[in-house]
Amino acid sequence: MEQYDFIVIGSGPSGRRAAIQAAKLGRSVLVVERGRKVGGVSVHTGTIPSKTLRETVLNLSGWRERGFYGRAYRVKKDITANDLRDRLHLTLTHEVEVLEHQFARNRVSVLRGEARFVDAHTIEVLGDEGEIHQFGGGHFLIATGTHPFRPDYIPFDGKTVLDSDEIIDLASLPRSIAVIGAGVIGVEYATIFSALDVKVTLIEPRDSMLDFLDKELLSDFTYQLRDSGMALRFGHKVERVTRTGDACEIVLEGGRHVRTQMVLFAAGRMGSTRVLNLDACGLTTDHRGRLKVDPKTLQTEVPHIYAAGDVIGFPSLASTSMEQGRVAACHAFGFTAVEPPDYFPYGIYSVPEMSMVGMTEREVAERNIPYETGVARFRETSRGHIMGLDRGMLKMIFSLKTRRLLGCHIVGEGATELIHIGQAVLNLKGTLDYFVENTFNYPTLAEAYKVAALDAYNRMAGPDAAPHISGDE
């Protein structure tokens, strides 16, 4: 039986980062991946496909130019499912090639197959043709990710009623779609289809969506969804979904009916741990198949077995999963890993996109921190005018006592890129003065940071304070 210092089950963001980190520390590493190719959910059905689909839709639909040329503007008149798949396959092929090269360069062994524990130090891998291999490991990382939650009352058929993994393989674009679940995945796909001028109904049993976002940001985003023609059906559970020919009917609690050509169910995901035979190594999961770990070391209840990525739950981001994998590998072999900063950026690739870092206004108020906010609208910047942006905003929250930046929240074009300026200032304990006193490239959307800071400064200084800036600002 072959022995490895580190066996990684799953090759998504956390698995690949952990494997490469362990290899760079001079350890022998085996990665077991049950998918057809390496990359995990992130590459094949999750992060990369959905973001590629989004970018393709925005380019082909001309969505970014409609501020100038009107809602009827199109780059390509008739967009088909083939148009979306072509670019997707090119992107995924590139991602897989890069990852395979990284593994080869770092001498990480890769085996395709389904892994299960035999005992706490042994796994067996079932290959495609029924062959079974056994491997011993000094340390393990479970990085198996998640799969869509598929309740019995939803009649999935892969054609008209789909989950979030199946949606990327559409045979044709629907005229209308109902998205059940207003979490991050549901909202992203709902807005992507809306940008294609598909009639979208977003259904959520709770009275609100994305509650972790700043309220003002969410209010702006919700207005944009309604203005685009999307129907929001919140506060009612789905009682049943039925298929009638090529259409579907959704019955909501309270008697409301939603008729649509296609249904996307995107209400939750489950940890992909069922086939791992975790009982054999002494581990248990919660009702969603997720593992509990020490947040600092990523160790499970069995000290030499680690877990990282979506399989351990929030925040379930590719970026944070990578850092979790690195920390786990370093800890396993006695190396001190630099802990990530307290605040990391959260990106939602909806249309328009949103991103945040730090505290929301509600969290600041709950901590009884005296604060002030500053807001900039993208239309207030010259670059915004050049790009034809009539929407989008950047909001910053500052401490009145220390003037430090406490939170940054953005909705609009480029939000997931722009947020890193706020992230850097926040984690370096920077203040409002950085934004007021420094020069930003002109014209750029990043100027919104200065506009928002000046807005906050004027509120903090009061009407009788001497002006800090030139009159035209």
N, C-alpha and C positions, 0 to 999 in steps of 0.2 A: 504494500500500500504506500503510495507516494505521500510524502509529508511536505507541508508548506508552513512557513512562518505565519502567513496571513492569507486567509481564504475570504474572498468577497463574493457575496451572492447578490448579483444585480449589477448592471453596468451603467446605471443612470448617473446624474451629476455627483451624488455623494459617493457612489461606488467607484467611479473612475478616478475621482480626486483622491480617495483613500488609497486605492491600489497604486497609483503613481507615486504618492507620497511615501508609502511603505517601501516601494522599490527603490526610491531615491535614498532611503535610509539603509539600503543594503540588504533588505529582507527578500526572501523568496515569496512570490505572490501568485495566487491563482484567482482568476475571475470566472465565475460561472454565470452564464446568461442563457435564459431559456427562450428568448426571442430569436427570430431568424438572423438578426444582426445585432451588434453591440449598440449601446446608446440608451436602452431602456425606454420607458414611457416618454421621457423628456424629448427624445429625438424622434420617436416613431408615431406617437399618438397625442402628445401633450404640448409642451412648450414650443418647440420648434415648428411643428406643423400648424398650430393655431396662429402663431405670429407670422409665419410665411403666408398663410391664407389671408390674414388681415392686410398685409402689405400688398399682396397681389390684387385684392379687391379695391384698395384705395387707389392703386395705380391705374387699373383698367377702368374703373368707374369714373375717374376724374373727380373724386370726392373732394380732394384738396383744392381744386380750382373753382368749385361751384360758387364761392364767395364773389368771384368776378363774373363768371359766365352763366350763373343761374342754375337752378336745380335740374334742369333738363340736360345739362352738359354731360357728355360722355366721351371718354377716350376711345373706347371700343363699344360699338352699338349693342351687339349681342354677345354677352359674356356667357360662356358655357362652363359646365363642370370640368370639362377637359382643359380649359384655360387655367383653371385653378390647380388641377393635378399636375400639369406639366412643370410649373415652377416649383411645386412642392417636391416632386421627385428629384429634381436637380439639386435642391437644397439638402434634402435628406441624404442623397448619395455623397455629397461633399462632407457633411457632418460625420458620416460613418467612416469615410476614408481618413479624415483627420484623427478620429479616435483610434482607429486600428493602427495608424502610424505611431500615435503616442504610446500605445501599449507595446508595440514592437520595439520602439526606440528605448523604452525603459525595461525591456525584458520581462514584461508581465505576461504570464501564461493565460490563455483564454480558452475556455471549453464551453461549447454549446450543449445545453441540456437542462433538465429540471432537477434541482438539488433538494435533498431532504436530510435532516439530521438522523444519524444512527445512535449517537450518544453525544455528550457534550464536547467531544474532541474529534468526532468523525462525521463526515457526510458521505452520502452516495448520490451519484448523478446518473439519471436515466437519460440515455441518448436517444436520437431520433429513430434508430432501428431497434430499440429495446435493449441495447447493451447497458450494463451497469458498471460504473467505476466507483471505487472508494478512495477517499482522500482523508488524511489526517491533518489537523491544523492546530497551531499553537494559539492563534487568535482568529476570530471570525468577525466579519461585519455583515449584518443583514441590511441590504439596501434594495429591497425588492419593490419599493414604490407602492402604488395603489392601482385599483381598477374601478370602473364606474359601479355605483350602487344600482342594482336592477331589481326593484321590488316586484312581487308577483302580480300586483294589480295593473302593471303597465304591460301591454301586449307587444313587446319588442319583436320586430320582424326584419330589421336591418334595411328596410326600404322606405317605409313611411313613418315608423316609430323607431327612433334610434337613440343610442347613448352617445356620450361625448367622444368615445373612441371611434365609433362608426361614422360620425358626421363628416370626417375628412375624406371618406371614400364615396361621396355622393355620385350616383350615376347621372343625375340631372338636377338642376336648380329648381326649387319649388316656387310657386307663385305666392304661397303664404306658409308661415311656420309658427308654431307655438313652442316657446321654450319654457319648460317647467323647471324652476329653480333659479333664483336671482342671486346666486353666489357669484364668485369671480368668473368661473367658467361659463355659466349661463349668460351673464351680462356680456362677456366678450363675444360669444357667438351671436347673441341677439343683435348686438350693434353691428357686427360684421355683415349679417344678412340684411339689416336695415340699410346699410350703405349700398347694397346691391339693389335697393328699391323693392326688396321682398317685403310683403306685409307681415309684420312681426307682432305677436302677442307674448308678453313676458308675464309669467304666472309665478306667484310666490305666496306660500301660506302665511308668512309673517306680514306684518303691516308695513315693513320697510325692508330695505336691502343694504348690504355692505355697511353694517352699523359701525365697523371699526374706522370708517372714514370720518373726517371732519364734517360736521353738519352743513356748514356753508358750502363746502366743496360739493357734497352730495346733492344739495339743493340745486346748485347750478347744473350739475350733470343730469339730474332728473328732469329739469326743465328742457334741456337739450334733447333728451330722449322723446319727450312728449311732442316737442316742436318738430321732430323728424317724422312724426306720424306713428310712433310705436304705441301700442295699447298696453297699459300697465294694469294687471289684475292682481292686486295685493290683498292679503287678509282673508283668503279663502283657500281651503285645502282642495286638492283634486280628489274627487270621489271615484271616478272611473274614466277610462279612456277606451273608446270603441272605434274600430275601423269599419268604414262603409265604402266599399269599392276602393277608389283611389283617394279617399278623403278620411279625415278623423274627426271625431267629436269628443270634446272634453267636457265633463260635467263637474262643475265646481260646487263646493259646499254652499248651500243657500239657493241652489237651483239654476245658477247662471250656466249657460252653455257657450262653448267656444268651438267654432267650426274652422278647420284648417286643413291644408293639404298635407302637412308634415308636422311631426312632433319630435322635439329634441328633449329628452329627459336628462337634466344635468343637476340633480339635487343630491349631491354628496358622492363621496368615494370611499372605498373600503381598502384597508391594508392588504396587500397581496402576500399573506402569510399562511393561508390554509394548507398548502401542500408541503410546507416545510417540516411537518412532524415535530413541532416545537416541544411537545410533551417529552420527547426523548432527550432533550437537552435542558429541561427544567424551566422553560419559559411559558408564559401565558400572555394573551392579548386582551384588549378591551372588546366591547361589542362591535366595534368597527374594524377589528383585526389589526389594531395598531399596538405597537410595543412601547412600554414605559422605559425611559432612560434617565440617567443622571445628566442634567442639562449642561454641566461643565465638562464631563468626560465622555459622554455618549455611551457609557456602559449600561448594559441591561442588568437584571437581577443576577445573572451569571457573569462574574467579573471579566472573563476573557472573551465574552461575546458582546459585541457592540452593535448598535443600530443607528441609522442616520437617514435623512431625507424624508420623503412624504410618509413613510411607514411609521414614523414617530409623531406625526401630526403637525400642528401649527409650528412655523408659518408656511410650510409646504411651498417654498420658493426654490427654484433651481440655484439661485445665488447663495442662499443660506445653506442649502443642502451640500453644496461644494465645500463650504467652510466646515460644516459638521464632519464630513468625510476626512478632511485634513486633520482636524482636531482629534478624531478617533484614532487615526493611524499613528499620530505622534504619541498620544497617551499610551497606546498599546505597547509601544517599544521604549517607553521611558524617556521620551523627548518632550521638552516643554514647548507647547504650541502657544503662539501669541494669541491671546483671546481676542475675538472680534470686538469692535466698538459696541457700546450699549445700543446705539441706534443704527438700523440698516434701512435702506430705502425699500419701499413696497411699491411695485408697479402693477397696474391693471391695464392690459392692452385692449381696451375697449375702443370704440369710436364715438367721441374723442377719448384719448387715453388719459389715465390719471396716475399720479404718483404722490407719495407722502414719505416724510421721515420725521421722527420725533413725536412730540405730543400733539394731540388734538386740542381744540379750545376747551372741550368738555373735560378732558383729563387735567389740563392746567387749572381750571376752576375747581375741580374736585380736590386738588392738592392745596387749594387756598393760596396760590401764587398770584400776586398782583401782576397784571399783564396788559399789554396793548397789542393790537393787530394792525397790520398794513396789507392792503390789497392792491394789486395791479391787474388791469384788464389788458389782454394781449392787443386789443385794438388801440390802446394808448401808446403802443410802441411803433416806431417807423417800420420795423421789420414786419410787424403784424399787418400794417397797411399794405406793404409790398406783397405779402403772402395772401392777402384777401381775407384775413381772419377777423370776423366780427364777434367771435366768442372765444372763451378761454380765459382763465384767471390764475394768478399766483397769489397765495396768501402766506404771510409769515406771522409768527407769534413771538413776542419779545417779553422778557421779564422787565417790569418797571424798575425793580431794585438794582439789578446787575446789568441791564440792557442786553443780556445774552439771548441768542436765538434759541427758542424752545421747540419750535416745530415749523415745518414748511410743507405746504400742500398745493398741488398744481393739478388743474384740469385743462386739457387742450393739447394742441399740436406740440409734439416734442416733450411732453411732460416727463416721460421716463428717462430722457437724457438730461433735461434741465435740472432735475432733482439733485444731481450729484454736486452742484455748487452748494446748495443748502446743506447737503450731507456733510461736506467737508467743513464748512463753517461751524455746524452744530457739534460735530465730534471733536473739533479743535477748540471748542468753547469760545467761539467768536461772538461778537456783539453786533448790534445794529450799525455801529460806526464803520465796520468793514464795508458794508454795502453803500453807505452814504459817501465815504471818502475815496473809494476806489473807482477806477475807470473800467468800463465794460466796452467791448467792441461795439461799434456803431455802423450800421443798424443790426441788431440781433434781438432775439426773443429774450436773451439773458438780461437785457436792460430792464426787464420787468422786475428783477430783483431790486434794482435801484429805485424804481418807481414805488414799489411796495414799501421799501425801507423809508423813503421820504414821507410816504403816507403815514406810516407809524410814527416817524419822528415828529411830524407836525401835530399829531394827536398827543404825543407824550410831552412835547414842549409847551403846549398850551398857546392860546391866541396872543398872549402878551410877550412871548419870548422873542428875542432878537433872531432875525433870519440866519440860518446856518448855511444857506445855499444862495445861488444866484437867482434872480427874479424869474427867469424863464423856466425854472424847474419847480 
